[in-house]
């Protein structure tokens, strides 16, 4: 009986080249500063005092804001060099 050679493996895609991209987002995080630190907070007196101080002055601890950035990359068959900014 005649033997048939197995099919060759498919060639992998080559991702070599230059890439550039950008990203952007917006985040919203509300913080309730009206609290009475007890329990585990007593182990961190500096942090508890900071929260109490902000709460007493009605400071806004919300973390809202936009974020943008980008990246560029040069990829060789066995090496990659990239920068993210």
C-alpha positions as CSV (number, residue, x, y, z in Angstrom):
1,X,0.0,0.0,0.0
2,X,1.3,3.4,-0.9
3,X,1.9,5.8,2.1
4,X,0.8,9.4,1.8
5,X,2.8,12.2,3.4
6,X,0.9,14.3,6.0
7,X,-0.3,17.7,5.0
8,X,2.1,20.5,5.8
9,X,1.2,22.8,8.7
10,X,-0.4,26.1,7.8
11,X,2.0,29.1,7.7
12,X,1.6,31.5,10.6
13,X,0.6,35.1,10.0
14,X,3.5,37.5,10.2
15,X,2.7,40.5,12.5
16,X,5.9,42.3,11.7
17,X,5.5,46.0,10.9
18,X,4.8,49.4,12.3
19,X,1.7,50.1,14.4
20,X,0.2,53.3,15.8
21,X,-2.9,53.8,17.8
22,X,-4.9,55.9,20.2
23,X,-7.3,55.4,23.0
24,X,-9.6,57.5,25.1
25,X,-12.1,57.1,27.9
26,X,-14.1,58.9,30.5
27,X,-14.5,57.7,34.1
28,X,-16.9,58.5,36.9
29,X,-16.4,57.5,40.5
30,X,-18.4,58.9,43.3
31,X,-17.1,58.8,46.8
32,X,-19.3,59.1,49.9
33,X,-17.2,61.0,52.5
34,X,-20.0,61.0,55.0
35,X,-18.8,58.1,57.1
36,X,-17.6,57.4,60.6
37,X,-14.4,55.3,60.4
38,X,-14.6,52.4,62.8
39,X,-13.4,48.9,63.0
40,X,-10.5,48.3,60.7
41,X,-10.1,52.0,60.1
42,X,-8.8,52.3,63.6
43,X,-5.7,50.4,62.5
44,X,-5.0,53.2,60.0
45,X,-5.4,56.4,62.0
46,X,-3.8,58.7,59.4
47,X,-6.2,57.5,56.7
48,X,-9.2,57.7,59.0
49,X,-8.2,61.3,60.0
50,X,-7.9,62.3,56.3
51,X,-11.4,61.0,55.5
52,X,-12.8,62.7,58.5
53,X,-11.1,65.9,57.5
54,X,-12.5,65.8,54.0
55,X,-16.0,64.9,55.3
56,X,-16.0,67.8,57.7
57,X,-15.2,70.3,54.9
58,X,-17.6,68.8,52.4
59,X,-14.8,68.3,50.0
60,X,-15.5,66.7,46.7
61,X,-13.6,63.4,46.5
62,X,-15.3,62.3,43.2
63,X,-12.9,61.0,40.6
64,X,-14.4,62.1,37.3
65,X,-12.4,62.9,34.2
66,X,-11.2,62.0,30.7
67,X,-8.2,60.0,29.8
68,X,-6.4,59.9,26.4
69,X,-3.3,58.3,25.2
70,X,-1.6,56.5,22.4
71,X,1.0,54.0,21.4
72,X,3.4,53.2,18.6
73,X,5.2,50.0,18.0
74,X,7.7,48.4,15.6
75,X,7.6,44.7,15.6
76,X,10.2,42.5,13.9
77,X,9.8,38.7,13.4
78,X,11.5,38.0,16.7
79,X,11.7,41.4,18.5
80,X,9.4,44.2,19.4
81,X,10.1,47.8,20.3
82,X,7.2,49.9,21.6
83,X,6.3,53.2,23.3
84,X,3.1,54.0,25.1
85,X,2.3,57.6,25.9
